């Protein structure tokens, strides 16, 4: 089997910088997919808490339409709106 020379994964200053990097580079140059490894994350905890709020149907429909145009799940879009209001 031919040995593949992989490039080192750079250190990123932010998640945004990493996201941009992976959108413009092929992961096959950095990760050996021929040797997958199993990973366990036993201590993961939810970082959010579910809540229930009542929103008028018309408002929710408009939120869903706007979220769809932005290609974002509507609940994520609601979180973005709430975070920007703080």
N, C-alpha and C positions, 0 to 999 in steps of 0.2 A: 504494500500500500504506500502511496506517495505521501511524504511528509509535507504538510502545508505550513508555510511561514505566516504566522498571524501578527498583525499589528497590535501594539499595546493600546488599550482603551484609555483615552485621555482623561484627566481630572477635570471636572466641570465645576464652575463657580455657582451655577444655579440649575434648577430643574428645567427652566426655559432654555438655557444654553444647551443642555443635554438633549432636549426634545428636538431643537433645531439641528443639532449634529446628526442624530439618528434619522431625521427626515432627509438628509442630504448625503448620507453614507450608507453603504451596504454592510450589514452586520456580519455577513459571511467573511469579511476581511479581518474581523476582530474576534469572532467566536467560533470554536470548533464544534460544529453541530454533529460531527461523527461520533463524539464521545459525550452524550448527554449525561448529566448527573441529576440525581434526585435531591430535592431540597425540602426541608420541613421548616415551618415557621410556627412552632407550637404556642408562642406567646403573643400572637397577634390579637389585638383587641379592636373592637369597633371604635372609630374615632368620631363618630357622629351618633346622635340620638334621634330616633324617629319621633315625629310629632304629628298631630292631626290639626289641621286648620280648615275652616270652612271658607271657600272662595266662590263667589258667584260664577255660575257656569260660563256666562259670556266672557268674563275676565279670564278664566282658566283657558277657554278656547283661544283667546287672543294671545295668551302667554305661550300656548303650545304652537301656534302658528309662527310666532316670532322665533321661538327656540328652533323650530324646524328649519326656518330660513337661515339661522346661524349654524345649523348642523350640530346642535347641542341637545342633549336630553332635557326635557322641560324642567325636571326637578333640579338639575344642575344650573339651568338658567335662573330659576327662582333663587337658588343659593347665591349666584353671582349678583343678582339685584339686591338681595338683602345685605350682602357683604359690602357692596359699594355704597349703601345707605348709611353705614356705620361711620 
